[in-house]
Amino acid sequence: MKGLLKHLLLASPIALALAPWGGSTAQELGHPLPSDMLACDTLACDALAGGDLPCDALACDDLLTGTRDRAPRRRLRTPAMIGDFYSGPLLRARGDAVIDRFLVLADDLDAPLVLPPPSSTLTLTEPGPVGIFRTSLSSVQQLRTLLLNGSPIPPATLAGSINQNATLTTALSINQIQTLLASTPTGFDIIPLVAPPSSYASAVDAAFASSNALPGTTVYNAASSGSLLQGGVDTLNGGEDFDAFYFYNYVIRFDTAIADASSGGVGRMKIAEGGTVLPQDRLFFRYSYLDQVRYANSGIG
């Protein structure tokens, strides 16, 4: 019986997975090795077995696939299974997804007639409240393009309000803003802003929570935010009107198992009854394609 078991192990693919974890090699079991196995590339072997062989010949890529480096990892070349039992998926997708977006508009902020010193930044404040809007606009850059082309601005729907003053603080100094405006032949230059007060984020978070069933995190999008001078004015000498556009994203963190042929893709399961305890010849095909997946309140759409 022991001799039969040795023969089955050596003749089946499972021996290829057992040898590197302490299983006996064919030579140790008295099974003769063909001479071409001794010449396998040691860099393509999974583990050094010691003894008279330079590497474990049964784990060589040449023996398994006929082409070196075609399947360099045991984990990828051997299904995660014994007989008809799959151990479950090994691959997962983790990341962040934006499921909602709001625009906070602090408009009609008047620069003083006498500007601060050129090396200072500009802080403007007007009485609130400040509106929170749902819009198809995704950035101040997109808005600028529409204004330059004379295209219509998409409508916005009021989603909430911030019971605070409307305010902005420029990220550039007065002389840097003037240089920026003078460097382009067209108007509607985007003036970078520092992040708005934290009270803005608290109000936006409450608006997101009331509009979405999924719990998420409110994130201020600095790269999409900025200020424009009303009317496409291209100079800053005092008395100009600023509009501040603050964009916020509602972000969820997802952690999803990916269907994978090597593990069945559907968790621990038996795929057949009365199967053999040793893997048989199988052909697996794995293909995954994700394109413009949209995350909605009801899940993945």
N, C-alpha and C positions, 0 to 999 in steps of 0.2 A: 504493500500500500504506500509506504514511504517513497519507493522508487517511482510509482505512478504519479504521486503528488509532485515530486521533483520535476518529472517530465512535463506535467501540465503547467507548472509555474514557468519553466524555461521556455515553453512554446507559446505562452500567452503574453499579451501586452502588459499585464499587471506586474510581471517580473521586472519590467523596465522601470516601474515606479518604486518597487520594493528595494532594489539593490542599493540605491544611494542612502537609504535610511537603515542600513545595517544588514540587509539581506545578503545572502551568499551569492557570489558571482558564479558564472558557469564553470570557471576553472576550479573554484573551491569545491563545487559539487561533483567534480570528476567529469564534467561535460566538456568535450574537446572544443577549442575555439578555432575557427578558420583563421588562416594566416593574415587575411586582409583586415580582420578586426584589430590586429595588433598595431596596425599602422594608422589608427585614427588620430585626428588632430587633437592634441590635448587641450587646446584652447576652446574646442567645441564641446568638451566633456563637462558634465554638471558637477562632478566631484572627483577627487583623487581617491582611489581605492587602496593605494599602497600595494605591497607585494611585488610580484614579478611584472605586473602590467603597469604601464605609465599612467593609465587612467582606467576607469570602469568601462570596459568595452561595450557592455550592454546599454549604456546610457549615451553612446556617441550619436551625434546627429547623422553621421554617414549611415549608420545601421538603421536608424528610425525612418529617415526620409529620403536617403539617397543623395541629398544635397546639403552641404554644410551651411550652418547659420540660417537654415530655413525655419527652424523652430528651436531657438536657443534656450528656451525655458521650459522645464518640466511642467510647470503649472499651466502653460498654454497648450502643450502638446498632449496632455492627458486629461480627459474629462473628469470633473469633480464628482465621481460616481463609483459605486461598487455594484455590479450587476444592474438592477433596474431601479436603484435608489439614487436620487440626486440630492446633493447636500444643500442646495439653495444658491442664489445669485452671489457672485463675487464682486460685480461692478456696481458702482453707485455714482449718481450725479449730484453734486452739491454746489450751490451757488445762490446768488441773489437775483430776484426778478422784480421789476417795477410794475405794479398793477394799477397804479393811479397817479395822477399828477394834478397839482393845483398851482395857480398863479396868484401871487399877492401883488397888488398894484398900488403903489404909493405915488399918486400922480399930482401934477401941478405944484411942485415944490419950487419956490421962488428963491433964486440966488440973490444975495444982498446987492444993492446998487454999488456999494464999495466992497470989493472983494478982500478977503484976508490976505496976509503976506503970501507972496508967490510960493514959498517953500512949504506952506501948510496945506493940509487936506481941507476938504469942504464938507461941512455937516449942515444939513438943511432939515427943518422940522415944521410941520403944519398940523393943525388940529385934526384928530381922527373923527370917526373910526376909519379903518382901512379894510377894503374889500378882499375877500378870498374868492377866486373865480375858477370855474372849470372851463377849460378851453382846449381846442385842438392844437394850439401853439405849444411847441416843446422847448423853445429857447428864445432869448432876445435876438440871437443871430438870425433865426428864421423870420422874426418880426422885421428886422432891419431890411432883409432881402425883399420882403413884401412892400415895404415903404419905398425903397429905391425903385422898384419896378412899377409902382403905382397900382399894385394889386390890392384887392379888397382884403380887409382884416377879418379873420374868422370871428363869428359871434362868441361871446362869453356869457356864462350863466353864473349868477351869484350863488356861491355854496356856503358862505359864512362871512363873518366879519371879525375884525380884531379891534377891541375897544382900547386902542392905544393911539398915540399920535402917529401920523405918517412921517417917516424919517428915512434919511439916507446919509451915508458917509462914504465919500469917495476913497478908493484905494490909491489914487494918484494925487500928487500935489497940484496946486493951481497951475504952476508953470508946466507941469507934465501934461495936464489936460489941454492946455493951450497948444502945446507942441503936437499932441495927438490930433486935435481938430485941424490944425494947419497942414498936417502931413498928407491929407487926402483931399481929392478934388470934389468929393461928394459929401453931403450931410449925413445925418443919422449915425455918426460914429458912436460906438459902444464905449461907455465910460465904466471901467471896472468899479465895483463896490465891495466894501467889507460886508460881512454877514449882518443881517438885521438883528434887532434885539431878540433874545431868547423867548420873550413873551409871544413873538410872532409864531415861532415853532410850536408852542403849546396850543395856541388857538387853531393852527393848521392841523395839528395832530387830532384835536377833537373833531374837526370837520371830516378828516379821513375816517376816523372811527365810526362816525355816524353814517358814512356813505359806503362802507365796506364790511362784509361779513367776516373776512379773514383778518386775523391780527397781524399787524405789520409795524414797521418803524418809519417815522417821518425823517427824511433826510433833505437838508438844504442843498440844492444843486448850484454851487458857486459858478461852475463853468458855463451854465446856461443863463445866468442872471446878469444884470447890468442896468445901466441907465442911458437914456437917450434925451437929447435936447428937443423940446417940442418944436414942431414946424421944420425940422431939419436944419436948425441954426448951426452954423459951423464955426462960431467964435464964442469965446467966454470973456466978456468984459464987465459983467455985472448986470443983474436984473433978468437973466435968462430963466426959463422955466424948465425944470427937470421932471422926468417921469422915471420912477424906479420900478423895475420888473424883477420880482423875486420868485424863482421857481422851486417848488418842493416836490419830491418824489415819495411815494408810499411803497416801501420795499418789504418783500417777504423773503425769508430764507427757506429754500427747499432742499430736501434730502430724499432722493428717489432711487430705488433699485432699478437698474437697467437690465432688460431681458438679455440673457447671454446663453448662447448655445452650449457652452461648456458646463453650465450649471443648471440647465433646464429653464432658467429665467423666471420661474414662478414659485420659488421657495422650495422647501423640503417636500419631496413627493416621490411616490412610486409611479413609474410610467407604464408598468405592465405587471401582470401577475404570472407567477410560475416561471420567471426568467432564470437564467443561469446566474450563478454566483460570480462568474468571471465575465469581464466585458467581452462582447462579441465585436465583429467588424461593424463599424458605424461610420456614416458620413454626416458631418455637421456643417451647416451653412449659417454664418452669422452676418446680419446686415442691420444697421441702425441708421436712420435718417431723420434728423430733426431740423425743421426750417420754420422760422418765424412763429415759434410756439407762443401762444398768448395765454397769460395767466389771468383769470377772472375771479370774481367773488365765489363762483360755484366750483372753482377748481381749474383744471387745465382745459382750455377750449380748442 
